[in-house]
Every structure is written in C-alpha cells, then in structure tokens.
Amino acid sequence: MGKTKTKREFALCIENKDCEDLEKRKIYQVLPDEDAAKEGYIRVIDESEEDYLYPISYFVLIQLPLKAQEAIQTAG
C-alpha cells in the first residue's frame, strides 16, 4: 500500500500591519485551529518558525500542487 498524504493548507499573506513576523506576498503553512477560525483568526507558521494567530483578513487561502507543498516543507 502507498503512503497516505496529509493534506496541508497554505495561505498567501496580503497584509502585515503591526506584524514583524509576516512578509507580504509570501506563502505560509496553515495549522488547523477551529476555535481561532470562529473568532476570525488563522494559525500560521510565521518567520519565527513558530505558529501564531493572525487576522484571517491578512491572508488568502490557496491550494498548491503537491510538488509545491513538498518544496515549501523542505525549504526551511
């Protein structure tokens, strides 16, 4: 049997007001956080390489091809 691929979510940063650890036009990995989403926030792994909550309005959720996902994961 083949390996099961875990679906990863990504978001493009479109705003970084008062956020030193975000870069506009950069793609960030999103971590699931239903409670944060209910409050209008998204949890991403930012430039500090830690996960933090940011306003969802700072991002656009995007779908990436598997090969692009793998490249982002290994680029750290």
C-alpha positions as CSV (number, residue, x, y, z in Angstrom):
1,M,0.0,0.0,0.0
2,G,1.2,3.6,-0.7
3,K,1.7,6.2,1.9
4,T,-1.2,8.4,2.8
5,K,-0.5,12.0,2.0
6,T,-1.6,14.5,4.7
7,K,-3.5,17.4,3.3
8,R,-1.7,20.7,4.1
9,E,-3.2,24.1,3.9
10,F,-1.4,27.2,2.8
11,A,-2.2,30.9,2.7
12,L,-0.8,33.9,0.9
13,C,0.0,36.9,3.1
14,I,-1.7,40.1,1.7
15,E,-1.3,42.3,4.8
16,N,1.2,42.5,7.6
17,K,0.2,45.7,9.6
18,D,1.9,45.6,13.0
19,C,3.2,42.1,12.4
20,E,7.0,41.9,12.2
21,D,7.0,38.1,11.6
22,L,4.9,38.2,8.4
23,E,6.0,39.1,4.9
24,K,3.5,40.3,2.2
25,R,3.3,38.1,-0.9
26,K,4.8,35.1,1.0
27,I,3.1,31.7,1.4
28,Y,2.7,30.3,4.9
29,Q,1.6,26.9,6.1
30,V,-1.7,27.0,8.0
31,L,-2.4,24.8,11.0
32,P,-5.9,23.8,11.9
33,D,-7.5,25.8,14.7
34,E,-11.3,25.8,14.7
35,D,-11.6,28.0,17.8
36,A,-9.4,30.7,16.2
37,A,-11.3,30.5,12.9
38,K,-14.6,31.1,14.8
39,E,-13.0,34.4,16.1
40,G,-11.7,35.5,12.7
41,Y,-8.1,34.3,13.1
42,I,-5.9,31.9,11.3
43,R,-2.9,30.0,12.8
44,V,0.2,30.1,10.6
45,I,3.8,29.2,10.9
46,D,5.4,32.6,10.5
47,E,9.0,33.9,10.0
48,S,9.9,33.0,13.6
49,E,9.2,29.4,12.6
50,E,6.6,29.2,15.3
51,D,2.8,29.1,14.9
52,Y,0.8,32.2,15.9
53,L,-2.7,33.6,15.3
54,Y,-3.2,36.4,12.8
55,P,-6.4,38.0,11.5
56,I,-7.8,35.9,8.6
57,S,-8.1,39.2,6.6
58,Y,-4.3,39.2,6.3
59,F,-4.4,36.1,4.2
60,V,-5.9,34.4,1.1
61,L,-6.2,30.6,1.4
62,I,-4.7,28.9,-1.6
63,Q,-4.3,25.4,-2.9
64,L,-0.8,24.3,-4.0
65,P,0.2,21.3,-6.2
66,L,1.7,18.5,-4.1
67,K,5.2,19.2,-5.6
68,A,5.0,22.8,-4.4
69,Q,3.9,21.8,-1.0
70,E,6.8,19.4,-0.7
71,A,9.2,22.2,-1.8
72,I,7.9,24.6,0.8
73,Q,8.2,21.9,3.5
74,T,11.8,21.2,2.7
75,A,12.9,24.8,2.2
76,G,13.3,25.6,5.8
